[in-house]
Amino acid sequence: MKLKALEMQLERIAGFDHPRVDLEQYVTPAAVAARLLHHAYLRSDIGGKRVCDLGCGTGILCCGASLLGASAAAGIDIDPAAVAAAQRNATALGVSVQTMVGDIRDPGALSSICPCDTVVMNPPFGAQKRHADRPFIDAALSCAGVVYGIFNEGSRAFLSGYIRGRGEIDEVTACAFPMRRTFAHHTRDRVEIPVEVVRILRVG
């Protein structure tokens, strides 16, 4: 599937009915999700592989992985409403995705969908809770040998230090993350957040 065709399919993914600010529930833009997934596909990290989406939200990444031929696609999220939405989106797209409600910090919950070949994720940026992305990084490295994540621009130095001895950064791709007004504290209808899509390889 070509990049534009994938993006058009992902545009059909419904967002959150009632997004929770404490969980930083922003919809991952279809263009950003498609770019991450298509690049991972070209790197042979999606097709025929077991792919897990940590903090899956309404399922844009795990549904996209299934569209690209993952042998199995799974998503986990702590919010039951988000998981229900992810399953509805998978049904609407005609793809098979395993979804579950669970905390990625709980090894028991993770064990139901991991290990896997590739993790894809858009972890919280930490705007509401400092270091909110760290449990996602830890969980990802415990699950898979290859990790793709969306992080704030300029995160490479932090990531390199945080994963030292457990993983190494293989590639960083800069892109814009268009974010629509979602919560009451937002003052503009739309902003573009500079982010980086990072490919991490587990070591050791």
C-alpha positions as CSV (number, residue, x, y, z in Angstrom):
1,M,0.0,0.0,0.0
2,K,1.3,3.4,-0.9
3,L,1.8,6.1,1.7
4,K,-1.1,8.3,0.4
5,A,-3.5,5.4,0.2
6,L,-2.6,4.4,3.8
7,E,-3.1,8.0,5.0
8,M,-6.5,8.1,3.4
9,Q,-7.5,4.9,5.1
10,L,-6.3,6.2,8.5
11,E,-8.3,9.4,8.0
12,R,-11.4,7.2,8.6
13,I,-10.2,6.5,12.2
14,A,-12.6,8.1,14.7
15,G,-11.1,10.1,17.6
16,F,-12.0,10.2,21.2
17,D,-15.5,10.9,22.2
18,H,-14.4,12.5,25.5
19,P,-10.7,12.9,25.5
20,R,-9.0,12.9,29.0
21,V,-6.5,15.6,29.7
22,D,-4.8,13.5,32.4
23,L,-3.9,10.9,29.8
24,E,-3.0,13.5,27.2
25,Q,-5.5,12.0,24.7
26,Y,-4.7,13.8,21.5
27,V,-5.5,12.1,18.2
28,T,-2.4,11.1,16.3
29,P,-2.8,12.8,12.9
30,A,-3.3,10.4,10.0
31,A,-0.4,11.9,8.1
32,V,2.0,11.3,11.0
33,A,0.7,7.8,11.7
34,A,0.9,6.9,8.0
35,R,4.5,8.3,7.8
36,L,5.7,6.2,10.8
37,L,3.9,3.0,9.7
38,H,4.9,3.3,6.0
39,H,8.5,3.9,6.9
40,A,8.5,0.9,9.3
41,Y,6.9,-1.2,6.6
42,L,9.7,-0.2,4.2
43,R,12.2,-1.2,6.9
44,S,10.6,-4.7,7.0
45,D,9.3,-4.1,10.5
46,I,5.5,-4.4,9.8
47,G,4.6,-6.9,7.0
48,G,4.4,-10.4,8.4
49,K,5.4,-9.2,11.9
50,R,3.6,-9.1,15.2
51,V,3.1,-5.5,16.0
52,C,2.0,-4.0,19.4
53,D,0.7,-0.5,20.0
54,L,1.3,0.7,23.5
55,G,-1.2,3.3,24.7
56,C,-3.2,2.6,21.6
57,G,-5.9,5.3,22.1
58,T,-8.5,4.8,19.3
59,G,-6.2,2.5,17.4
60,I,-4.8,4.4,14.5
61,L,-1.3,2.8,14.7
62,C,-2.4,-0.8,15.4
63,C,-5.1,-0.6,12.7
64,G,-2.6,0.8,10.3
65,A,-0.2,-2.0,11.0
66,S,-2.9,-4.5,10.2
67,L,-3.6,-2.7,7.0
68,L,0.0,-3.0,6.0
69,G,0.0,-6.8,6.5
70,A,1.2,-7.4,10.1
71,S,0.8,-11.1,11.0
72,A,-0.9,-9.9,14.2
73,A,-1.6,-6.4,15.5
74,A,-2.5,-5.6,19.1
75,G,-3.2,-2.5,21.2
76,I,-3.3,-1.8,24.9
77,D,-4.6,1.2,26.7
78,I,-5.6,2.1,30.2
79,D,-8.8,3.8,29.2
80,P,-11.7,1.4,28.5
81,A,-13.5,4.0,26.3
82,A,-10.4,4.3,24.1
83,V,-10.1,0.6,23.7
84,A,-13.7,0.2,22.8
85,A,-13.2,3.0,20.1
86,A,-10.2,1.2,18.8
87,Q,-12.1,-2.0,18.3
88,R,-14.9,-0.1,16.5
89,N,-12.4,1.5,14.3
90,A,-10.8,-1.8,13.4
91,T,-14.2,-3.2,12.5
92,A,-15.0,-0.2,10.4
93,L,-11.7,-0.6,8.5
94,G,-12.2,-4.4,8.1
95,V,-9.0,-5.3,9.9
96,S,-8.2,-7.7,12.7
97,V,-6.8,-6.1,15.8
98,Q,-6.5,-7.5,19.4
99,T,-7.3,-4.8,21.9
100,M,-7.2,-4.9,25.7
101,V,-7.6,-2.6,28.7
102,G,-4.5,-2.6,30.7
103,D,-1.7,-0.5,32.3
104,I,1.6,-0.8,30.3
105,R,3.4,-0.6,33.7
106,D,1.8,-3.9,34.7
107,P,3.9,-6.8,33.4
108,G,0.9,-9.1,33.6
109,A,-1.1,-6.9,31.3
110,L,1.8,-6.6,28.9
111,S,2.3,-10.4,28.8
112,S,-1.1,-10.8,27.1
113,I,0.1,-9.0,23.9
114,C,3.9,-9.3,24.2
115,P,6.5,-10.3,23.2
116,C,6.2,-9.0,19.7
117,D,8.5,-8.1,16.9
118,T,7.8,-4.3,16.7
119,V,6.3,-1.7,19.0
120,V,4.7,1.4,17.6
121,M,3.6,4.1,20.0
122,N,2.7,7.7,20.5
123,P,3.4,8.1,24.2
124,P,2.4,11.1,26.3
125,F,4.7,14.1,25.8
126,G,4.7,14.8,29.5
127,A,2.7,18.1,29.4
128,Q,0.5,17.0,32.2
129,K,2.8,14.6,34.1
130,R,6.5,15.0,33.9
131,H,8.3,11.9,32.5
132,A,5.0,10.3,31.5
133,D,6.8,8.8,28.5
134,R,9.3,6.8,30.5
135,P,7.1,3.8,31.4
136,F,6.2,3.5,27.7
137,I,9.9,3.4,26.7
138,D,10.5,0.8,29.4
139,A,7.6,-1.3,28.3
140,A,8.5,-1.1,24.6
141,L,12.0,-2.3,25.2
142,S,10.7,-5.2,27.3
143,C,8.3,-6.2,24.5
144,A,10.2,-5.9,21.2
145,G,13.5,-5.7,19.4
146,V,12.4,-2.7,17.3
147,V,10.5,0.3,18.6
148,Y,9.0,3.3,16.7
149,G,7.9,6.2,18.9
150,I,6.8,9.8,18.4
151,F,8.6,12.2,20.8
152,N,9.0,15.9,21.3
153,E,11.6,17.6,19.1
154,G,15.0,17.5,20.6
155,S,14.4,14.3,22.6
156,R,17.4,12.4,21.1
157,A,19.9,13.3,23.9
158,F,17.4,12.3,26.6
159,L,16.4,9.1,24.9
160,S,20.0,8.1,24.3
161,G,20.9,8.5,27.9
162,Y,17.7,6.9,29.2
163,I,18.0,3.7,27.1
164,R,21.8,3.4,27.4
165,G,22.6,-0.3,27.9
166,R,19.2,-1.4,26.8
167,G,18.7,0.2,23.4
168,E,20.2,2.5,20.8
169,I,18.7,5.1,18.5
170,D,18.9,3.9,14.9
171,E,17.1,6.7,13.1
172,V,15.4,10.1,13.9
173,T,12.9,11.7,11.4
174,A,11.6,15.2,12.1
175,C,8.0,16.0,11.2
176,A,5.1,18.3,12.2
177,F,2.3,17.1,14.4
178,P,-0.8,19.2,13.7
179,M,-2.9,19.4,16.9
180,R,-6.5,20.7,17.0
181,R,-8.0,22.4,19.9
182,T,-9.0,19.6,22.2
183,F,-9.1,20.9,25.8
184,A,-10.3,24.0,27.6
185,H,-6.8,25.3,28.2
186,H,-6.0,25.4,24.5
187,T,-6.1,28.9,23.1
188,R,-5.8,28.3,19.4
189,D,-7.8,26.2,17.0
190,R,-4.8,24.5,15.6
191,V,-1.1,24.4,16.3
192,E,1.8,22.4,14.8
193,I,4.1,20.7,17.3
194,P,7.5,19.8,16.0
195,V,8.1,16.1,16.8
196,E,10.5,13.3,15.9
197,V,9.7,9.8,14.9
198,V,12.5,7.7,16.5
199,R,13.5,4.1,15.6
200,I,15.1,2.3,18.6
201,L,16.8,-1.1,18.5
202,R,17.0,-3.1,21.6
203,V,20.5,-4.3,22.6
204,G,21.8,-6.8,25.1
